[in-house]
Each structure stands twice: as structure tokens, then as C-alpha cells.
Amino acid sequence: METQKIGMREFRDKLATYLLESEVPLAITRHGDTVGYFIPTRRRRSDAEREALKDAAARWQEILDAEGLSEDEAVSEFKRLRSQRKK
């Protein structure tokens, strides 16, 4: 993956944009010398991934409805079972 060079002032001025939208590593420069790197960890989800997440959420809601459970009850039960397994 190619590194994009960007000046320190520009990086600072557009920090939120780079943090949320950058998809490539950035070499931060000052007077042409590299002083640091920003390596983004977020990545954009594809349309297929978003659809898969929506489908999983819908299936989970169907299971909750069929069992007559609320989301809070399911989380509480999960935590209880997990703490039992750790003992």
C-alpha cells in the first residue's frame, strides 16, 4: 500500500477528516522531512458487508421475538453464562 505524504499543518487542520476517512497510511512531513506516520485502522464496509450485518440483526431480532426476550435480557443472560464458564 502506497504512503501519501502530507504536511503537518494540513494534517492538523484536517485531522477529523483524515481520522475518519483516510484509507491509506500518511507520512506526516515538516519542511519536507518525515516526522511521523498515521496508519488508519478503520476501513469502510462494502455494501455486501452492510447487507450481511442488517440480515444478521434481523435474524437476531426474530430469535429474540420467538423467545420472548428483550435485548437487555439476552445481554444479561449472555453475561451470566459467560461468568459461569470462567469459573
C-alpha positions in Angstrom: 0.0 0.0 0.0 1.4 3.4 -1.0 2.0 6.0 1.6 0.7 9.5 1.0 2.8 12.5 2.1 1.1 15.3 3.8 2.3 18.4 5.6 2.0 18.7 9.4 -0.2 21.8 9.2 -2.6 20.3 6.7 -2.8 17.1 8.8 -3.6 19.2 11.9 -6.2 21.4 10.1 -8.0 18.4 8.6 -7.4 15.9 11.4 -11.0 14.8 11.8 -11.3 14.1 8.1 -8.1 12.1 8.0 -9.0 10.1 11.1 -12.4 9.2 9.8 -11.9 8.9 6.0 -8.3 8.1 5.3 -7.8 4.7 3.8 -4.0 4.8 3.1 -1.1 5.4 5.5 0.1 9.0 5.7 3.6 10.2 6.1 3.4 13.5 8.1 6.1 15.9 7.0 7.6 19.2 8.2 9.7 21.2 5.8 9.9 18.1 3.6 11.2 15.8 6.3 9.0 12.9 7.6 8.3 13.4 11.3 5.7 10.7 11.8 3.2 8.3 10.3 -0.6 7.9 10.6 -1.8 4.4 9.8 -5.6 4.2 9.7 -7.3 1.3 11.3 -10.8 1.9 10.2 -12.0 0.6 6.9 -15.1 1.2 5.0 -17.5 -1.7 4.9 -18.7 -2.9 1.5 -22.3 -2.9 0.5 -22.3 -6.7 0.9 -20.9 -6.4 4.4 -23.5 -3.9 5.4 -26.3 -6.1 4.0 -24.9 -9.1 5.9 -24.9 -7.1 9.1 -28.5 -6.0 8.5 -29.6 -9.6 7.8 -27.8 -10.8 11.0 -29.6 -8.1 13.0 -32.9 -9.0 11.5 -32.4 -12.8 12.3 -31.3 -11.9 15.8 -34.4 -9.9 16.3 -36.5 -12.8 15.1 -34.9 -15.1 17.6 -35.5 -12.6 20.4 -39.1 -12.2 19.4 -39.6 -16.0 19.2 -38.1 -16.5 22.7 -40.0 -13.5 24.1 -36.8 -11.9 25.3 -35.7 -8.2 25.2 -32.2 -7.2 24.1 -31.3 -6.4 27.7 -32.5 -9.8 28.9 -30.4 -11.5 26.2 -27.3 -9.5 27.2 -27.8 -10.3 30.9 -28.2 -14.0 30.2 -25.1 -13.9 28.0 -23.1 -12.2 30.8 -24.4 -14.8 33.3 -23.4 -17.7 31.1 -20.0 -16.3 30.4 -19.2 -15.7 34.0 -20.2 -19.3 34.8 -17.9 -20.6 32.1 -14.9 -18.7 33.6 -15.3 -20.3 37.0 
